[in-house]
């Protein structure tokens, strides 16, 4: 899943997000054998809200997501947005909250990467498609 404006041009992504929001995650939280959350960042140039659905894992009190973009050579827009404006909105099923987003440091990434690949094994394949190190992002409720 990639970052998209709230009015996504990609129909399946938009439909997934719309169902998730309308049903408080009853539809969409569980997706293809894993779980997803909705992350809303603020566009770094537009200032507009940008919502995307992302696979996540809960680690302690934090939520962890991966900025893979399927192994594309560049970081996804949502990741660039949160690097500039780290206060984000998160929806996990029916729970909506504000969080502070930050890239995991090297030691955290080494610990969290296996957690995320256990949830979505394709992340390992995505990493082989790109020379960039795919970021792992920690979302902490504030």
C-alpha positions, -999 to 999 in steps of 0.1 A, spaced: 0 0 0 13 34 -8 6 69 5 -23 85 -12 -44 116 -9 -76 111 10 -92 110 -25 -69 83 -39 -67 78 -76 -61 41 -69 -95 26 -65 -86 -5 -44 -66 16 -19 -94 42 -17 -120 15 -12 -99 -2 15 -95 31 34 -132 41 30 -144 8 43 -119 10 72 -131 44 82 -168 37 77 -167 5 98 -142 16 125 -118 -10 111 -143 -40 112 -135 -42 75 -99 -35 66 -81 -38 99 -74 -75 91 -60 -76 56 -44 -106 37 -34 -124 69 -20 -94 87 -33 -61 103 -34 -26 89 -37 8 104 -46 42 88 -19 68 90 -26 104 82 3 127 76 4 164 66 17 170 31 50 187 33 43 209 3 5 211 2 -2 211 39 -32 188 31 -39 156 50 -27 125 33 -40 91 44 -26 57 37 -32 22 50 -1 4 63 7 -30 77 17 -26 114 28 -45 144 24 -35 180 56 -35 200 51 -25 236 30 7 236 42 17 201 30 8 166 56 0 140 52 4 102 76 0 73 82 26 45 88 0 18 69 13 -12 73 -22 -26 110 -17 -28 108 14 -50 141 34 -53 126 64 -34 109 67 0 71 69 0 55 103 2 40 96 36 74 89 50 88 122 36 58 140 51 63 126 86 100 133 85 91 170 81 60 170 103 62 141 128 28 147 144 4 123 127 -30 109 131 -35 71 135 -65 48 133 -62 13 146 -96 -4 141 -119 20 159 -92 37 180 -81 71 166 -53 90 182 -24 115 176 11 101 175 46 112 171 64 94 142 101 87 141 124 65 121 139 37 141 176 41 148 200 14 135 197 -8 167 159 -5 168 156 -13 131 178 -44 135 154 -55 163 121 -44 146 128 -56 110 123 -93 119 91 -84 137 78 -67 106 89 -94 82 72 -120 104 40 -100 97 47 -95 60 75 -116 46 76 -97 13 94 -69 31 126 -89 27 120 -92 -10 113 -55 -12 146 -47 4 164 -66 -24 148 -44 -50 163 -12 -38 197 2 -27 180 24 -1 176 10 34 139 7 39 130 27 70 111 12 99 89 39 116 79 39 152 45 56 161 41 67 197 8 78 210 9 114 224 
